[in-house]
């Protein structure tokens, strides 16, 4: 039985929020009713001066929100923290198909892309609320450690500051990806609170938001020097470098920097890629040597049906068992060679209603994996872990950046390093260059990280066009380019109504 850290549980209780009907503050930050037992900002500032455990507790509480049901402000069964939006992204870009819809989750707003064309859809406010909630927590930590320009005197406070800045950038990154079609430096995109600002804020431009993310992550990399985390839920230097690589990759024009950052993570040697035999291991254990960042899910967290596993795992009492099947896009599956170890992650049986479900990629009970005991377990008391980032991402992002920069040799080397653990022969890569090499790296990224929330990000970086296979319930065969309005979430109705600056900018 895994044991939860007392500090983590305490933080989760202290920073959990009630589901208030009041969605937003006028400055674009999620407004929540705090329990009367919560520390106030002033109490935190005063206590942090004498008790170094207080900032660390608030950092743990910030991470706790990443797995909290309802953290997007709804009671929906698709509202369970950051992994909620991994599912959103994978479905929006089409790599994850909904092949059967019995209960209706994701059906109209996400798989039919209706939310992207109607700002009144709740999915828009859910994404918005969750990431601004994390930003609010990060800002509280930063302000009470001295503010944006401060460098705390002791290591523990430096590490807390570094993690808060990294998480603030992480949230702004996802907001920028979801709410802007493509990087346009001068386009106003988001309100950007970076302190304890009260009142309304106008949108900052994409350049301003990306500059803030870059500054935050560079600060985090410096502040986290020497940080030896006790759990993978914490952001360390490797994770901060990868987040910065994603930010610069999304912005474009910084390929050399992306290649350097990812190579630093690879050279650190702290993680190893999965072997071929391990790609059907369930992706359920944070102790996997390939996981850079993830969270140890314990019974104390109380996760059940309203969870990522509750939407994806067919072997437990879940939607994926009962009639909302999440499967790999048929065309993407067909692109996987027969001798690729990852082909076995998915049920290949066109006559079976569960065709292309990830039965051997994602499962939380080894006792049922590979059997026909679908739905025989219970996912009340889930202990399967959440993966946020793997070392394989560093290799493929490194390959992509080098290929884009014209460094064909290093690009091939990074791609082949991964393929050596997936296919018997990767020599075909030696003949690839230019767009053909980039196309192969993009394909391998989609295959490798299916269901992990990376496909939408890769689609936009690669300026690709998505065309859905025949196992989708809607938009089959319709080409949709990366910068289509149908791939962009809308600033939610509440924000437009309550913030006159944003309202004016949307006229």
C-alpha positions in Angstrom: 0.0 0.0 0.0 1.4 3.3 -1.0 1.5 6.0 1.7 0.5 9.6 1.1 2.8 12.3 2.4 1.2 14.1 5.4 2.3 17.5 4.0 0.6 16.8 0.7 -2.7 15.8 2.3 -2.7 18.8 4.6 -2.0 21.1 1.6 -4.8 19.5 -0.4 -7.3 20.1 2.4 -6.0 23.7 2.9 -6.2 24.7 -0.7 -9.2 22.8 -1.9 -11.9 25.1 -3.1 -15.7 25.0 -3.0 -17.6 24.8 -6.2 -18.9 28.4 -6.0 -21.4 29.7 -8.6 -19.1 32.8 -8.9 -16.7 31.8 -11.7 -14.3 34.6 -12.3 -12.8 37.6 -10.7 -12.7 40.5 -13.0 -9.0 40.2 -13.4 -9.4 36.9 -15.2 -8.4 34.7 -12.2 -10.6 32.0 -11.0 -12.6 33.1 -8.0 -13.1 30.5 -5.3 -14.5 30.5 -1.8 -11.8 29.4 0.5 -12.6 27.4 3.6 -12.5 29.4 6.8 -9.5 27.2 7.9 -7.3 28.4 5.0 -4.4 30.6 5.6 -4.7 34.1 4.3 -2.1 35.7 2.2 -1.0 37.9 5.1 -0.7 34.9 7.4 1.3 33.1 4.8 3.7 36.0 4.3 4.2 36.4 8.1 4.6 32.7 8.7 6.9 32.0 5.8 9.5 34.3 7.5 9.9 31.9 10.4 8.5 28.6 9.2 10.0 27.3 5.9 7.5 24.5 5.7 4.7 26.9 4.9 5.8 27.8 1.4 6.5 24.1 0.7 3.0 23.2 1.9 1.5 25.7 -0.5 3.6 24.4 -3.3 2.3 20.9 -2.5 -1.3 22.3 -2.5 -0.7 23.8 -5.9 0.3 20.4 -7.2 -2.7 18.8 -5.5 -5.1 20.9 -7.6 -3.7 19.2 -10.7 -5.6 16.0 -9.8 -8.6 17.6 -8.0 -12.0 16.7 -9.3 -14.0 19.9 -10.0 -10.9 22.1 -10.3 -12.3 23.4 -13.5 -15.3 24.6 -11.6 -17.8 22.0 -12.6 -19.3 18.8 -11.3 -18.7 17.1 -14.7 -17.0 13.8 -15.0 -14.6 15.3 -17.5 -13.3 17.8 -14.8 -10.4 16.2 -12.9 -7.4 18.5 -13.2 -4.7 18.8 -15.8 -5.2 15.4 -17.3 -8.7 16.6 -18.2 -7.2 18.8 -20.8 -4.8 16.1 -22.1 -8.0 14.3 -23.1 -9.5 17.5 -24.6 -6.4 18.1 -26.7 -6.0 14.6 -27.9 -9.7 14.5 -29.0 -9.7 18.0 -30.6 -6.8 17.2 -32.8 -8.4 13.9 -33.7 -5.7 11.4 -32.7 -8.1 10.1 -30.0 -11.4 9.0 -31.5 -14.6 8.6 -29.7 -15.9 5.5 -31.4 -18.9 4.9 -29.2 -20.8 7.5 -27.2 -23.3 6.2 -24.7 -23.1 8.9 -22.0 -22.2 11.9 -24.1 -19.0 13.1 -22.5 -16.9 15.0 -25.0 -19.4 14.3 -27.8 -20.7 17.6 -29.0 -18.5 20.2 -27.5 -15.1 18.5 -28.0 -15.3 15.8 -30.7 -17.6 17.9 -32.9 -15.6 21.1 -32.0 -18.7 23.0 -31.1 -17.1 24.6 -28.0 -14.5 26.3 -30.3 -17.3 28.0 -32.2 -19.5 29.0 -29.3 -18.1 30.8 -26.2 -21.1 29.8 -24.1 -20.0 26.2 -24.0 -18.9 25.2 -20.5 -15.7 23.6 -21.7 -14.3 27.0 -22.5 -14.7 28.2 -19.0 -13.5 24.9 -17.5 -10.1 25.1 -19.2 -9.9 28.8 -18.4 -10.8 28.4 -14.7 -8.5 25.5 -14.1 -5.3 27.1 -15.4 -6.0 30.5 -13.9 -6.6 28.7 -10.6 -3.0 27.3 -10.8 -1.8 30.8 -11.8 -3.5 32.3 -8.7 -1.8 29.7 -6.4 1.6 30.3 -8.0 1.2 34.1 -7.7 0.4 33.7 -4.0 3.5 31.7 -3.4 5.7 34.0 -5.4 4.4 37.2 -3.8 4.8 35.8 -0.3 8.4 34.8 -1.0 9.3 38.4 -2.0 7.7 38.9 -5.4 8.6 38.3 -9.0 12.1 39.9 -8.8 13.1 38.4 -5.5 15.7 35.7 -4.9 15.0 34.0 -1.6 18.0 33.7 0.8 17.6 30.1 1.7 17.5 27.0 -0.5 14.1 25.8 0.5 12.5 29.1 -0.4 14.4 29.2 -3.6 13.1 25.7 -4.5 9.5 26.8 -3.7 9.9 29.9 -5.8 11.3 28.0 -8.7 8.5 25.5 -8.7 5.8 28.2 -8.5 7.4 30.1 -11.4 7.5 26.9 -13.5 3.9 26.1 -12.8 2.8 29.6 -13.6 4.5 29.3 -17.0 3.1 25.8 -17.5 -0.4 27.2 -17.0 0.1 30.2 -19.3 1.6 27.9 -21.9 -1.6 25.8 -22.0 -3.8 28.8 -22.1 -1.8 30.3 -24.9 -2.0 27.0 -26.9 -5.7 26.5 -26.3 -6.8 30.2 -26.8 -4.6 31.3 -29.7 -4.7 29.8 -33.1 -1.0 30.2 -33.7 1.8 32.4 -32.4 1.3 36.0 -33.5 3.4 38.3 -31.5 1.2 41.4 -31.6 -2.1 39.7 -31.0 -3.7 40.3 -27.6 -4.6 36.9 -26.2 -4.9 36.6 -22.4 -5.2 38.7 -19.2 -1.9 38.0 -17.5 -1.9 38.5 -13.7 1.6 38.0 -12.3 1.0 39.4 -8.9 -1.8 40.0 -6.5 -3.4 42.4 -8.8 -7.0 43.4 -8.0 -9.5 44.5 -10.6 -9.8 44.0 -14.3 -6.9 43.4 -16.7 -6.8 43.7 -20.4 -5.3 41.0 -22.6 -1.6 40.9 -22.9 -0.1 40.2 -26.3 1.3 36.9 -27.3 4.8 38.3 -27.2 4.3 39.6 -23.6 2.9 36.2 -22.5 5.6 34.2 -24.1 8.3 36.6 -22.7 6.9 36.1 -19.2 6.9 32.3 -19.6 10.5 32.3 -20.8 11.5 34.6 -17.9 9.7 32.4 -15.4 11.2 29.2 -16.7 14.8 30.6 -16.9 14.4 31.8 -13.3 13.0 28.4 -12.3 16.0 26.6 -13.9 18.3 28.7 -11.9 16.4 28.6 -8.6 16.0 24.8 -8.8 19.7 24.2 -9.1 20.5 21.6 -6.4 16.9 20.7 -5.8 16.6 17.0 -5.1 12.9 16.3 -5.1 11.4 13.6 -2.9 8.5 12.9 -5.3 8.1 13.2 -9.1 5.0 15.4 -8.6 7.5 18.3 -8.0 9.0 20.2 -10.9 12.8 20.0 -11.0 15.4 21.4 -13.4 14.8 18.7 -16.0 11.1 19.4 -16.1 11.6 23.2 -16.2 14.0 22.8 -19.1 11.5 20.7 -21.0 8.7 23.2 -20.3 10.9 25.9 -21.7 11.7 23.8 -24.7 7.9 23.4 -25.3 7.4 27.2 -25.0 10.1 28.1 -27.4 9.1 25.3 -29.8 5.5 26.6 -29.9 6.8 30.2 -30.4 9.0 29.2 -33.3 12.4 30.5 -34.5 14.3 29.1 -31.5 15.2 25.7 -32.7 18.8 25.8 -31.5 17.7 26.7 -28.0 15.1 23.9 -28.0 17.8 21.4 -29.1 20.1 22.6 -26.4 17.5 22.3 -23.6 16.4 18.9 -24.6 19.9 17.6 -25.0 20.7 18.9 -21.5 17.8 16.8 -20.2 19.0 13.7 -22.1 22.6 14.2 -21.0 21.6 14.6 -17.3 21.0 10.8 -17.4 18.3 10.8 -14.8 15.9 8.8 -16.9 15.9 6.1 -19.4 13.5 5.3 -22.2 11.1 2.4 -22.0 12.2 -0.8 -23.7 10.0 -2.5 -26.3 8.7 -5.0 -23.7 7.6 -2.1 -21.4 5.4 -0.2 -23.7 2.5 -2.5 -22.8 3.1 -2.2 -19.1 0.0 0.0 -18.4 1.7 3.4 -17.9 0.4 3.3 -14.4 3.5 3.6 -12.1 5.3 6.9 -11.3 8.4 5.0 -10.5 8.9 4.1 -14.2 12.5 5.2 -15.1 11.1 7.0 -18.2 8.8 9.3 -16.3 10.2 12.8 -15.7 7.1 14.2 -14.1 4.0 12.5 -12.7 2.1 12.0 -9.6 1.8 9.0 -7.2 -2.0 8.5 -6.9 -3.0 7.1 -3.5 -6.3 6.0 -2.0 -6.3 9.1 0.2 -6.8 11.3 -2.9 -10.1 9.5 -3.3 -10.0 9.3 -7.1 -12.7 7.1 -8.7 -14.9 7.4 -11.7 -14.2 11.2 -12.0 -10.6 10.8 -13.1 -8.4 10.2 -16.2 -8.5 6.5 -15.5 -12.3 6.7 -15.2 -12.5 8.0 -18.7 -9.8 5.7 -20.3 -9.4 2.4 -18.5 -11.6 -0.3 -19.9 -10.9 -2.9 -17.2 -12.3 -0.9 -14.3 -15.8 0.5 -13.6 -15.4 3.3 -16.1 -16.8 5.1 -19.1 -14.2 3.4 -21.3 -15.8 0.1 -20.2 -19.4 1.1 -20.1 -19.9 2.8 -23.4 -17.7 5.9 -24.1 -14.8 4.3 -26.0 -11.7 6.3 -26.5 -9.6 4.7 -29.3 -6.7 5.5 -31.6 -7.6 7.1 -34.9 -7.8 4.4 -37.5 -5.4 6.1 -40.0 -2.8 6.7 -37.3 -3.0 3.0 -36.2 -2.6 1.9 -39.8 0.6 4.0 -40.0 2.2 1.9 -37.2 4.3 -0.9 -38.7 3.3 -4.4 -37.8 6.7 -5.1 -36.1 6.5 -2.0 -34.0 6.1 -2.9 -30.3 3.5 -0.1 -29.8 1.1 -1.7 -32.3 0.3 -4.2 -29.5 -0.9 -1.4 -27.2 -4.2 -1.3 -29.0 -6.8 -4.0 -29.6 -6.6 -4.9 -33.3 -9.9 -6.5 -34.0 -12.2 -4.6 -36.4 -15.2 -6.9 -35.5 -14.9 -6.0 -31.8 -16.7 -2.9 -30.6 -13.6 -2.2 -28.6 -11.4 -2.0 -31.7 -8.3 0.2 -31.1 -9.0 0.8 -27.4 -5.6 1.1 -25.6 -6.1 -2.1 -23.7 -2.4 -2.8 -23.2 -1.1 0.8 -23.1 -3.3 2.0 -20.2 -4.6 -0.2 -17.5 -4.4 0.2 -13.7 -4.8 -3.4 -12.7 -2.1 -5.9 -13.9 -4.5 -8.7 -12.7 -7.0 -8.0 -15.5 -4.8 -6.6 -18.3 -5.0 -8.7 -21.4 -8.1 -10.6 -20.3 -11.7 -10.1 -21.2 -12.7 -9.1 -17.7 -13.8 -5.6 -18.8 -15.4 -3.6 -16.0 -14.9 -6.3 -13.5 -12.9 -4.2 -11.1 -13.8 -1.0 -9.4 -12.0 2.3 -9.8 -13.1 3.7 -6.5 -9.9 3.9 -4.7 -7.7 4.2 -7.8 -4.0 3.9 -7.1 -2.8 4.0 -10.8 -0.5 7.0 -11.3 -0.7 10.0 -13.7 2.0 10.7 -16.2 2.7 14.3 -17.1 6.0 14.0 -19.0 8.4 11.3 -20.1 12.1 11.3 -21.2 11.0 10.1 -24.7 9.6 13.6 -25.2 13.1 15.0 -24.8 14.4 12.7 -27.6 11.6 13.5 -30.1 11.5 17.2 -29.4 15.3 17.2 -29.8 15.0 15.4 -33.1 12.3 17.8 -34.3 14.2 21.0 -33.3 17.4 19.7 -34.9 15.6 18.7 -38.1 14.0 22.1 -38.3 17.4 23.8 -37.8 18.9 21.7 -40.6 21.0 19.5 -38.2 20.2 16.3 -40.0 22.7 14.1 -38.2 21.7 14.9 -34.6 18.0 14.8 -35.6 18.4 11.3 -37.0 20.4 10.2 -34.0 17.7 11.2 -31.5 15.0 9.7 -33.6 16.9 6.4 -34.0 17.6 6.3 -30.3 13.9 6.0 -29.6 13.1 3.8 -32.6 15.8 1.3 -31.5 13.5 0.5 -28.6 10.4 0.2 -30.7 11.2 -1.5 -34.0 13.7 -4.2 -35.1 15.3 -2.0 -37.8 15.5 1.7 -37.8 18.0 2.1 -40.7 15.4 3.7 -42.9 15.8 6.9 -41.0 19.3 7.3 -42.6 17.6 8.1 -45.9 15.4 10.8 -44.5 16.1 14.6 -44.6 14.2 17.8 -45.0 10.4 17.6 -44.7 10.4 13.8 -44.9 12.5 13.7 -41.7 10.2 16.2 -40.0 7.1 14.2 -41.1 8.6 11.0 -39.6 9.4 12.7 -36.3 5.9 14.1 -36.2 4.4 10.7 -36.9 6.5 9.0 -34.2 5.5 11.8 -31.7 1.8 11.0 -32.4 2.3 7.3 -32.0 4.6 7.4 -28.9 2.5 9.8 -26.9 -1.0 8.7 -27.9 -3.4 9.4 -25.0 -0.8 11.5 -23.1 -1.9 14.9 -24.2 0.9 15.8 -26.5 -0.7 15.4 -30.0 -2.5 18.8 -30.0 0.8 20.5 -29.0 2.7 18.7 -31.8 0.0 19.5 -34.4 0.4 23.2 -33.7 4.2 23.1 -33.6 4.3 21.2 -36.9 1.6 23.4 -38.5 -0.1 20.2 -39.6 -3.5 19.4 -41.0 -5.6 16.9 -39.2 -7.9 14.5 -41.1 -9.9 12.1 -39.1 -10.1 8.3 -39.9 -13.3 6.4 -40.3 -13.7 5.3 -36.7 -14.7 8.8 -35.5 -18.3 9.7 -34.9 -18.0 13.0 -36.6 -16.0 15.0 -39.1 -14.6 11.9 -40.8 -12.3 12.8 -43.7 -12.6 16.6 -43.2 -9.2 18.2 -43.4 -8.7 20.8 -40.6 -5.5 22.9 -40.5 -3.8 23.6 -37.2 -4.7 27.3 -37.2 -8.4 26.8 -37.9 -10.8 28.5 -35.5 -12.2 25.0 -34.9 -9.0 24.2 -33.0 -9.1 27.3 -30.8 -11.0 27.5 -27.6 -13.1 30.6 -26.9 -12.6 33.0 -24.0 -15.6 32.1 -21.9 -18.8 34.1 -21.7 -18.4 35.0 -18.1 -15.0 36.7 -18.7 -16.3 38.6 -21.6 -19.3 39.8 -19.7 -17.5 40.7 -16.5 -14.2 42.2 -17.8 -14.9 45.3 -19.8 -11.3 45.3 -21.1 -11.7 41.9 -22.6 -15.2 42.7 -23.8 -13.9 45.7 -25.6 -11.0 43.7 -27.2 -13.5 41.1 -28.5 -15.7 43.7 -30.3 
